[in-house]
Amino acid sequence: MRYFELFSIPVNYDVDLQEIGVRYLELQRAAHPDRHSGGSEREKLLAVQKTAEINDALQTLKHPLKRAEYMLAELGVEIRGEQQTLQDPMFLMQQMELREELEDIRACGSASGDVDSAIARFERHIKELDGEYSNELQGLLASSDENDWQKAADNVRKLKFVYKLKDELERIEDELFDE
Amino acid sequence: MAYSDKVIDHVENPRNVGSLDKNDPSVATGMVGAPACGDVMKLQIKVSEQGVIEDAKFKTYGCGSAIASSSLVTEWVKGKTLDEAAEIKNTDISAELELPPVKIHCSILAEDAIQAAIKDYKSKHDK
């Protein structure tokens, strides 16, 4: 788990974002290419590479989904960019309904005074779903049982749909209110 | 990214959008999702007693390629037997729609949706 080591934080799904922020600044300061401006070409190149790695690590560690996918990949469960489809009828049925709800929010839009409460209700729903699949991840990813990793992978796949709903909601809010 | 004319045609005039009565015993439903992009697809077929697909409807929440893929397969499966429909491969769909490599998963989604609908029909009737 190179990224965790790079940031000197424990290998855990649950992270302290503030700590990550502090470590990031320390690492960037130490690696900044300007500090190596007097060095050889090779040293300069290494400094640039190091900076890029620190940035990649930050983006991965601070984002809950990317962090989970990274940890799974390090455990040998590669789900990034996989082409496999998800076939869980109950889950997908619920996704369909939520997408329909989103459509309704967009359709009634600013015409209805109720749109704020509809959005608030939708956000609560997404948050519940997010919790349902996220809360177990810490335990599953800390386990040494491969079955638990597969379970974690399944949760992460479902979380991707939940995050997609979040993105869609944001897009609709922008459409409705940014005029 | 530029969509092919065929994709644009399906997106602008999607065929067979909607739902069939899920309580009708001759109707089967396939639900699939692509974790890579969060797209969800529902494909329903209505099957005659002779095992021929009489009608097909879809509802897809996703990008243009996913909508076009599902729209296309609803056209293709109509009039086919279940066995013939099961032969449809994602490569046929992506070739017809000229999908770029990054959108191949949309055609996989459509292929899996037909498979799931056929499986649902068989599980309802092979008792």
HADDOCK unambig.tbl for C-alpha pairs under 7 A between the chains (distance, minus, plus):
assign (segid A and resid 81 and name CA) (segid B and resid 36 and name CA) 5.87 0.50 0.50
assign (segid A and resid 82 and name CA) (segid B and resid 36 and name CA) 6.58 0.50 0.50
assign (segid A and resid 83 and name CA) (segid B and resid 36 and name CA) 6.91 0.50 0.50
assign (segid A and resid 83 and name CA) (segid B and resid 105 and name CA) 5.67 0.50 0.50
assign (segid A and resid 85 and name CA) (segid B and resid 32 and name CA) 6.37 0.50 0.50
assign (segid A and resid 85 and name CA) (segid B and resid 33 and name CA) 5.56 0.50 0.50
assign (segid A and resid 85 and name CA) (segid B and resid 34 and name CA) 4.88 0.50 0.50
assign (segid A and resid 85 and name CA) (segid B and resid 35 and name CA) 6.75 0.50 0.50
assign (segid A and resid 85 and name CA) (segid B and resid 109 and name CA) 6.37 0.50 0.50
assign (segid A and resid 86 and name CA) (segid B and resid 32 and name CA) 5.70 0.50 0.50
assign (segid A and resid 86 and name CA) (segid B and resid 33 and name CA) 4.95 0.50 0.50
assign (segid A and resid 86 and name CA) (segid B and resid 34 and name CA) 6.03 0.50 0.50
assign (segid A and resid 86 and name CA) (segid B and resid 35 and name CA) 6.75 0.50 0.50
assign (segid A and resid 87 and name CA) (segid B and resid 31 and name CA) 6.57 0.50 0.50
assign (segid A and resid 87 and name CA) (segid B and resid 32 and name CA) 5.03 0.50 0.50
assign (segid A and resid 87 and name CA) (segid B and resid 33 and name CA) 6.61 0.50 0.50
assign (segid A and resid 89 and name CA) (segid B and resid 31 and name CA) 5.96 0.50 0.50
assign (segid A and resid 92 and name CA) (segid B and resid 31 and name CA) 6.50 0.50 0.50
assign (segid A and resid 92 and name CA) (segid B and resid 32 and name CA) 6.85 0.50 0.50
assign (segid A and resid 92 and name CA) (segid B and resid 33 and name CA) 6.91 0.50 0.50
assign (segid A and resid 157 and name CA) (segid B and resid 35 and name CA) 5.28 0.50 0.50
assign (segid A and resid 160 and name CA) (segid B and resid 35 and name CA) 5.89 0.50 0.50
assign (segid A and resid 160 and name CA) (segid B and resid 38 and name CA) 6.02 0.50 0.50
assign (segid A and resid 161 and name CA) (segid B and resid 35 and name CA) 6.46 0.50 0.50
assign (segid A and resid 161 and name CA) (segid B and resid 38 and name CA) 4.46 0.50 0.50
assign (segid A and resid 164 and name CA) (segid B and resid 38 and name CA) 5.64 0.50 0.50
